[in-house]
Amino acid sequence: MDKVLKPENLDTDPNTRVAECEWLHWQKTFENFLEALPTEGLDKLIVLNYVSPRTYRYIRNITTYDEALDTLKGIFVQPKNEIYARHRLATRSQQISESVAEYLGALTELSKDCNFQNVSAKEYQNVSAKEYQNEYIRDSFIRGLNSSWIRQ
């Protein structure tokens, strides 16, 4: 098997800012690796061979591939704080050295964690002005906080 196809060991601290990105990259690389292998008699639990000892401790007692991936995903992909994500989007300004296209790209990237939902006119009929008012007050409150730690 070509060495290029083999994934690196997953050796990421789940508490870092890049943990989710590194997990998603590793997962995709590993899935591509599995697709290149012959499927007959393949035990997908070989995932254990492609994680570091630090990561292995999370899945050492797991007996199925799906359970191993679900466990790792639960560790490396943390739920997003929608309110804070919207604050970051609303308060992001264009940087001095940033082009308009780069600024738009940054806003687009920030919007991915905002959990925007599809809505229809029918859905809006049941939402009161008070509810929108409360959401706007909430967002303004968070935007105006002096402490970044409390805001998060």
ZAZA-18587 format. One record per residue: x, y, z of N, C-alpha, C, O in turn; residue in one letter; residue number from 1. Coordinates in steps of 0.2 Angstrom, whole numbers, padded with zeros to 4 digits. Each point is the difference from the previous one (the first is absolute). Example, Ala and Ser with C-alpha at 12.3 -4.5 7.8 and 13.67 -1.06 7.14 Angstrom:
BEGIN
[[0066 -0028 0039] [-0004 0006 0000] [0004 0006 0000] [0005 -0001 0003] 'A' 1],
[[-0007 0006 -0007] [0004 0006 0001] [-0004 0005 0003] [0003 0006 0001] 'S' 2],
END
This chain:
BEGIN
[[0004 -0006 0000] [-0004 0006 0000] [0004 0006 0000] [0005 0000 0004] 'M' 1],
[[-0006 0005 -0008] [0003 0006 -0001] [0000 0004 0007] [-0005 0001 0003] 'D' 2],
[[0011 0001 -0001] [0001 0003 0007] [-0004 0007 0000] [-0002 0002 0006] 'K' 3],
[[0001 0001 -0012] [-0004 0006 0000] [-0007 -0001 0003] [-0003 0005 0003] 'V' 4],
[[0000 -0010 -0004] [-0007 -0002 0002] [-0001 -0001 0007] [-0005 0002 0003] 'L' 5],
[[0010 -0004 0001] [0000 -0001 0007] [-0001 0006 0004] [0004 0005 -0001] 'K' 6],
[[-0009 -0005 0005] [-0001 0006 0004] [0006 0001 0006] [0002 -0006 0002] 'P' 7],
[[-0001 0012 0000] [0005 0001 0006] [-0004 -0003 0006] [-0006 0000 0000] 'E' 8],
[[0009 -0001 0005] [-0003 -0001 0007] [-0004 0006 0002] [0003 0006 -0001] 'N' 9],
[[-0009 -0007 0003] [-0004 0005 0003] [0003 0002 0007] [0000 -0004 0005] 'L' 10],
[[0004 0009 -0004] [0003 0002 0006] [-0001 0007 0002] [0004 0005 -0001] 'D' 11],
[[-0010 -0003 0003] [-0003 0007 0001] [-0003 0000 0007] [-0003 -0004 0002] 'T' 12],
[[0005 0010 0001] [-0003 0001 0006] [-0007 0003 -0001] [-0001 0005 -0003] 'D' 13],
[[-0004 -0008 0006] [-0007 0002 -0002] [-0002 0007 0003] [-0005 0003 -0002] 'P' 14],
[[0010 0000 0006] [-0002 0006 0003] [0003 0006 -0004] [0000 0006 0003] 'N' 15],
[[0004 -0007 -0008] [0003 0005 -0004] [-0006 0003 -0005] [-0005 -0003 -0002] 'T' 16],
[[0007 0009 -0001] [-0005 0003 -0004] [0000 -0004 -0007] [-0005 0001 -0004] 'R' 17],
[[0011 -0004 0002] [0000 -0004 -0006] [-0002 -0007 0000] [0000 -0003 -0005] 'V' 18],
[[-0002 0001 0011] [-0002 -0007 0001] [-0006 -0003 -0005] [0001 -0005 -0003] 'A' 19],
[[-0006 0009 0002] [-0005 -0002 -0005] [0002 0000 -0007] [-0001 -0005 -0003] 'E' 20],
[[0005 0010 0001] [0003 0000 -0007] [0004 -0006 -0001] [0000 -0003 -0005] 'C' 21],
[[0005 0002 0010] [0004 -0006 -0001] [-0004 -0007 0000] [0002 -0004 -0004] 'E' 22],
[[-0007 0004 0008] [-0004 -0006 0000] [-0003 -0001 -0006] [0000 -0006 -0003] 'W' 23],
[[-0004 0011 0000] [-0003 -0001 -0006] [0005 -0001 -0006] [-0002 -0004 -0004] 'L' 24],
[[0008 0006 0004] [0005 -0001 -0005] [0002 -0008 0001] [0000 -0003 -0005] 'H' 25],
[[0001 0001 0011] [0002 -0007 0001] [-0006 -0005 -0002] [0002 -0005 -0003] 'W' 26],
[[-0008 0007 0005] [-0005 -0004 -0002] [-0001 -0001 -0007] [-0001 -0006 -0003] 'Q' 27],
[[0001 0011 -0001] [0000 0000 -0007] [0005 -0004 -0003] [-0001 -0004 -0005] 'K' 28],
[[0008 0005 0007] [0005 -0004 -0002] [0000 -0007 0001] [0001 -0004 -0004] 'T' 29],
[[-0004 0002 0010] [-0001 -0007 0002] [-0005 -0003 -0004] [0001 -0006 -0002] 'F' 30],
[[-0007 0009 0001] [-0005 -0002 -0005] [0002 -0002 -0007] [-0001 -0005 -0003] 'E' 31],
[[0005 0010 0001] [0003 -0001 -0007] [0005 -0006 0000] [0000 -0004 -0005] 'N' 32],
[[0004 0003 0010] [0004 -0006 0001] [-0004 -0006 0000] [0002 -0005 -0003] 'F' 33],
[[-0007 0005 0007] [-0005 -0006 0000] [-0002 -0002 -0007] [-0001 -0006 -0002] 'L' 34],
[[-0001 0011 -0002] [-0003 -0001 -0006] [0005 -0003 -0005] [-0002 -0004 -0005] 'E' 35],
[[0008 0005 0006] [0005 -0002 -0004] [0002 -0008 0001] [0004 -0003 -0003] 'A' 36],
[[-0006 0001 0009] [0001 -0007 0002] [-0005 -0005 -0003] [-0005 0002 -0001] 'L' 37],
[[0007 -0008 0001] [-0005 -0005 -0002] [-0005 -0001 0005] [0002 0000 0006] 'P' 38],
[[-0008 0000 -0008] [-0005 0000 0005] [-0002 -0007 0003] [-0002 -0001 0006] 'T' 39],
[[0004 -0004 -0009] [-0001 -0007 0002] [0004 -0002 0006] [0006 0001 0000] 'E' 40],
[[-0009 -0002 0006] [0003 -0002 0006] [0003 0006 0004] [0004 -0001 0004] 'G' 41],
[[-0005 0007 -0006] [0003 0006 0003] [-0004 0001 0006] [-0006 0001 0001] 'L' 42],
[[0010 0000 0004] [-0002 0002 0007] [0002 0007 0001] [0005 0002 0001] 'D' 43],
[[-0011 0003 -0002] [0001 0007 0000] [0003 0002 0007] [0002 0006 0001] 'K' 44],
[[-0002 -0010 0004] [0003 0002 0006] [0007 0001 0000] [0003 0001 0005] 'L' 45],
[[0000 -0002 -0011] [0007 0002 0000] [0002 0007 0001] [0005 0002 0001] 'I' 46],
[[-0011 0002 0000] [0001 0007 0002] [0005 0000 0007] [0003 0005 0000] 'V' 47],
[[-0003 -0010 0004] [0004 0000 0006] [0007 0000 -0002] [0004 0003 0004] 'L' 48],
[[-0002 -0005 -0010] [0007 0000 -0002] [0002 0007 -0002] [0006 0002 -0001] 'N' 49],
[[-0011 0003 0000] [0002 0006 -0003] [-0002 0006 0005] [-0001 0006 -0002] 'Y' 50],
[[0001 -0008 0008] [0000 0005 0006] [0006 0000 0004] [0003 -0005 0001] 'V' 51],
[[-0002 0010 0002] [0006 0000 0005] [-0002 -0003 0007] [-0006 -0001 0001] 'S' 52],
[[0010 -0001 0003] [-0001 -0002 0006] [-0005 0005 0004] [-0004 -0002 0004] 'P' 53],
[[0006 0008 -0004] [-0005 0005 0003] [-0007 0000 -0002] [-0004 0001 0004] 'R' 54],
[[0003 -0002 -0011] [-0007 -0001 -0002] [-0003 -0007 0001] [-0006 0000 0001] 'T' 55],
[[0010 -0005 -0001] [-0002 -0007 0001] [-0004 -0001 0006] [-0004 -0004 0001] 'Y' 56],
[[0007 0008 0004] [-0004 -0001 0007] [-0007 0001 0000] [-0004 -0003 0004] 'R' 57],
[[0002 0007 -0009] [-0008 0002 -0001] [-0004 -0006 -0003] [-0006 -0001 0002] 'Y' 58],
[[0010 -0003 -0006] [-0004 -0005 -0003] [0003 -0007 0001] [-0002 -0005 -0004] 'I' 59],
[[0006 0004 0009] [0003 -0007 0001] [-0005 -0005 0002] [0001 -0006 -0002] 'R' 60],
[[-0007 0007 0005] [-0005 -0005 0001] [-0005 -0001 -0005] [-0005 -0003 0002] 'N' 61],
[[0005 0007 -0007] [-0005 0000 -0005] [0001 -0006 -0005] [0006 -0001 -0002] 'I' 62],
[[-0011 -0002 0000] [0000 -0006 -0004] [-0002 0001 -0007] [0000 -0005 -0004] 'T' 63],
[[-0003 0011 0002] [-0003 0001 -0007] [0003 0006 -0003] [0002 0005 0004] 'T' 64],
[[-0001 -0005 -0010] [0003 0006 -0004] [-0005 0006 0001] [0003 0005 0001] 'Y' 65],
[[-0009 -0006 -0002] [-0005 0006 0000] [0000 0003 0007] [0000 0006 0001] 'D' 66],
[[0000 -0010 0005] [0001 0002 0006] [0006 0004 0002] [0000 0005 0003] 'E' 67],
[[0006 -0008 -0006] [0006 0004 0001] [0000 0007 -0004] [0002 0005 0003] 'A' 68],
[[-0005 -0005 -0009] [0000 0007 -0003] [-0005 0004 0003] [0002 0006 0001] 'L' 69],
[[-0007 -0008 0002] [-0005 0004 0003] [0003 0003 0007] [-0001 0006 0002] 'D' 70],
[[0005 -0010 0001] [0003 0002 0006] [0005 0005 -0001] [0000 0005 0003] 'T' 71],
[[0004 -0006 -0008] [0005 0005 -0002] [-0003 0006 -0002] [0003 0006 0002] 'L' 72],
[[-0008 -0006 -0006] [-0003 0006 -0002] [-0003 0004 0006] [0000 0006 0000] 'K' 73],
[[-0003 -0010 0005] [-0003 0004 0006] [0006 0003 0004] [-0002 0005 0003] 'G' 74],
[[0008 -0007 -0004] [0005 0002 0004] [0003 0007 -0004] [0002 0005 0003] 'I' 75],
[[-0001 -0006 -0009] [0003 0005 -0004] [-0004 0006 -0003] [0002 0005 -0002] 'F' 76],
[[-0009 -0007 0001] [-0004 0005 -0003] [-0005 0002 0006] [-0005 -0003 0002] 'V' 77],
[[0007 0009 0000] [-0004 0003 0006] [-0006 0004 -0003] [0000 0003 -0005] 'Q' 78],
[[-0006 -0003 0009] [-0006 0004 -0003] [0002 0007 0000] [0004 0003 0004] 'P' 79],
[[-0007 0000 -0009] [0002 0008 -0001] [-0005 0004 0005] [-0006 -0002 0001] 'K' 80],
[[0009 0007 0001] [-0004 0005 0004] [-0003 0005 -0005] [0003 0005 -0003] 'N' 81],
[[-0009 -0006 0001] [-0003 0004 -0006] [-0001 0007 0002] [0002 0004 -0004] 'E' 82],
[[-0003 -0002 0010] [0000 0007 0002] [0006 0003 -0001] [0001 0006 -0003] 'I' 83],
[[0005 -0009 0006] [0006 0003 -0001] [0003 0000 -0007] [0003 0005 -0002] 'Y' 84],
[[-0005 -0010 -0002] [0002 0000 -0007] [-0004 0006 -0004] [0003 0003 -0004] 'A' 85],
[[-0009 -0002 0006] [-0003 0006 -0003] [0003 0007 0002] [0000 0004 -0004] 'R' 86],
[[0002 -0004 0010] [0003 0006 0003] [0007 0001 -0004] [0001 0005 -0003] 'H' 87],
[[0003 -0010 0002] [0006 0000 -0004] [-0001 0002 -0007] [0003 0005 -0003] 'R' 88],
[[-0009 -0007 0000] [-0002 0002 -0007] [-0002 0007 0000] [0002 0004 -0005] 'L' 89],
[[-0006 -0002 0009] [-0003 0007 0001] [0006 0005 0001] [-0001 0006 -0002] 'A' 90],
[[0006 -0008 0006] [0005 0005 0002] [0006 0000 -0004] [0005 0004 0001] 'T' 91],
[[-0004 -0009 -0006] [0006 0000 -0004] [0000 0006 -0005] [-0005 0001 -0004] 'R' 92],
[[0011 0002 0004] [0001 0006 -0004] [0006 -0002 -0005] [0004 -0004 0001] 'S' 93],
[[-0004 0008 -0007] [0005 -0001 -0005] [0006 0002 0003] [0001 0006 0003] 'Q' 94],
[[0005 -0010 -0003] [0006 0002 0002] [0004 0004 -0005] [-0002 0000 -0006] 'Q' 95],
[[0006 0004 0008] [0004 0005 -0004] [0003 -0003 -0006] [0000 0002 -0005] 'I' 96],
[[0003 -0008 0006] [0004 -0003 -0005] [-0004 -0005 -0004] [0002 -0004 -0004] 'S' 97],
[[-0009 0004 0005] [-0004 -0005 -0003] [-0004 0003 -0006] [-0003 0005 0001] 'E' 98],
[[0003 -0009 -0006] [-0004 0002 -0006] [-0008 -0001 0001] [-0001 -0004 0005] 'S' 99],
[[-0003 0007 -0009] [-0007 -0001 0001] [-0002 -0008 -0001] [-0004 -0002 0004] 'V' 100],
[[0008 -0001 -0008] [-0002 -0007 -0002] [0002 -0004 0006] [-0003 -0005 0002] 'A' 101],
[[0009 0006 0001] [0003 -0003 0006] [-0005 0001 0006] [-0002 -0005 0004] 'E' 102],
[[-0001 0011 -0003] [-0004 0002 0005] [-0007 -0004 -0001] [-0002 -0003 0005] 'Y' 103],
[[0000 0003 -0011] [-0006 -0004 -0001] [0001 -0008 0002] [-0005 -0003 0002] 'L' 104],
[[0010 0001 -0004] [0002 -0007 0001] [0000 -0001 0008] [-0002 -0006 0002] 'G' 105],
[[0005 0010 0002] [0000 0000 0007] [-0007 0000 0003] [-0001 -0004 0004] 'A' 106],
[[-0003 0008 -0007] [-0007 0000 0003] [-0004 -0006 -0002] [-0003 -0003 0004] 'L' 107],
[[0005 0000 -0010] [-0004 -0006 -0002] [0003 -0006 0005] [-0004 -0004 0002] 'T' 108],
[[0010 0004 -0001] [0003 -0005 0005] [-0003 0000 0007] [-0002 -0005 0003] 'E' 109],
[[0001 0011 -0001] [-0003 0001 0007] [-0007 -0002 0000] [-0002 -0002 0005] 'L' 110],
[[-0001 0003 -0011] [-0008 -0001 0000] [-0001 -0008 0001] [-0006 -0002 0001] 'S' 111],
[[0011 -0002 -0002] [-0001 -0007 0000] [-0002 -0003 0007] [-0003 -0005 0000] 'K' 112],
[[0005 0009 0005] [-0002 -0002 0007] [-0006 0003 0002] [-0002 -0001 0006] 'D' 113],
[[-0002 0005 -0010] [-0005 0004 0003] [-0007 -0004 0000] [-0005 0002 0003] 'C' 114],
[[0005 -0008 -0006] [-0006 -0004 0000] [-0006 0003 -0003] [-0006 0000 0003] 'N' 115],
[[0007 0003 -0009] [-0006 0003 -0003] [-0004 -0005 -0003] [0002 -0005 -0003] 'F' 116],
[[-0009 0006 0004] [-0005 -0005 -0002] [-0004 0003 -0006] [-0001 0006 -0001] 'Q' 117],
[[-0002 -0011 -0003] [-0005 0002 -0005] [-0006 0002 0003] [-0002 -0003 0005] 'N' 118],
[[-0001 0008 -0007] [-0006 0003 0002] [-0005 0001 -0005] [0002 0001 -0006] 'V' 119],
[[-0008 -0001 0007] [-0006 0002 -0005] [-0004 0005 0003] [0000 0001 0006] 'S' 120],
[[-0004 0002 -0010] [-0005 0005 0002] [-0005 -0003 0005] [-0002 0004 0005] 'A' 121],
[[0001 -0010 -0006] [-0005 -0003 0005] [0003 0000 0007] [-0003 0001 0005] 'K' 122],
[[0009 -0003 -0005] [0004 0000 0007] [0000 0007 0003] [-0001 0000 0006] 'E' 123],
[[0002 0005 -0010] [0000 0007 0003] [-0007 0002 0003] [0000 0004 0004] 'Y' 124],
[[-0005 -0007 -0006] [-0007 0002 0002] [-0001 -0002 0007] [-0003 0004 0004] 'Q' 125],
[[0007 -0009 -0001] [-0001 -0002 0007] [0005 0003 0004] [0000 -0001 0006] 'N' 126],
[[0005 0005 -0008] [0005 0003 0004] [-0002 0007 0002] [-0001 0004 -0005] 'V' 127],
[[0001 -0002 0011] [-0002 0006 0002] [0005 0005 -0001] [0006 -0001 0000] 'S' 128],
[[-0008 0008 0000] [0005 0005 0000] [0004 0000 0006] [0006 0002 0000] 'A' 129],
[[-0009 -0004 0006] [0004 0000 0006] [0005 -0005 0000] [0006 0001 0003] 'K' 130],
[[-0007 -0007 -0006] [0006 -0005 -0001] [0006 0003 -0004] [0005 -0001 0002] 'E' 131],
[[-0007 0004 -0007] [0006 0003 -0004] [0003 0006 0004] [0006 0001 0000] 'Y' 132],
[[-0010 0003 0004] [0003 0005 0004] [0005 -0003 0005] [0005 0003 0002] 'Q' 133],
[[-0008 -0009 0001] [0005 -0003 0005] [0006 -0003 -0003] [0005 0001 0004] 'N' 134],
[[-0005 -0003 -0010] [0006 -0003 -0003] [0005 0006 -0001] [0006 -0001 0001] 'E' 135],
[[-0009 0007 -0004] [0004 0005 -0001] [0003 0003 0006] [0006 0002 0000] 'Y' 136],
[[-0010 -0001 0006] [0003 0002 0006] [0006 -0005 0002] [0005 0003 0003] 'I' 137],
[[-0007 -0009 -0003] [0005 -0005 0002] [0007 0001 -0004] [0005 0000 0003] 'R' 138],
[[-0006 0001 -0010] [0006 0001 -0004] [0004 0006 0002] [0006 0000 0000] 'D' 139],
[[-0010 0005 0001] [0003 0007 0002] [0003 -0001 0006] [0006 0003 0001] 'S' 140],
[[-0009 -0006 0004] [0003 -0001 0007] [0007 -0004 -0001] [0005 0003 0003] 'F' 141],
[[-0005 -0008 -0007] [0006 -0004 0000] [0006 0005 -0004] [0006 0000 0002] 'I' 142],
[[-0008 0003 -0007] [0004 0004 -0004] [0003 0006 0005] [0006 0002 -0001] 'R' 143],
[[-0010 0000 0005] [0003 0006 0005] [0003 -0002 0006] [0003 0004 0003] 'G' 144],
[[-0002 -0010 -0002] [0004 -0003 0006] [0007 0002 0000] [0003 0000 -0006] 'L' 145],
[[0000 0003 0011] [0007 0001 0001] [0004 -0006 0000] [0006 0000 -0002] 'N' 146],
[[-0008 -0005 0005] [0004 -0006 0001] [-0001 -0005 -0006] [-0005 -0003 -0001] 'S' 147],
[[0010 0002 -0002] [0000 -0005 -0006] [-0001 -0007 0003] [-0004 -0004 -0003] 'S' 148],
[[0006 0002 0009] [-0001 -0006 0003] [-0007 -0001 0002] [-0003 -0006 -0001] 'W' 149],
[[-0001 0011 0004] [-0007 -0001 0001] [-0004 0000 -0006] [-0004 -0004 -0001] 'I' 150],
[[0006 0007 -0005] [-0003 0000 -0006] [0000 -0007 -0003] [-0005 -0002 -0003] 'R' 151],
[[0011 -0001 0004] [0000 -0007 -0003] [-0004 -0005 0004] [-0001 -0006 -0002] 'Q' 152],
END
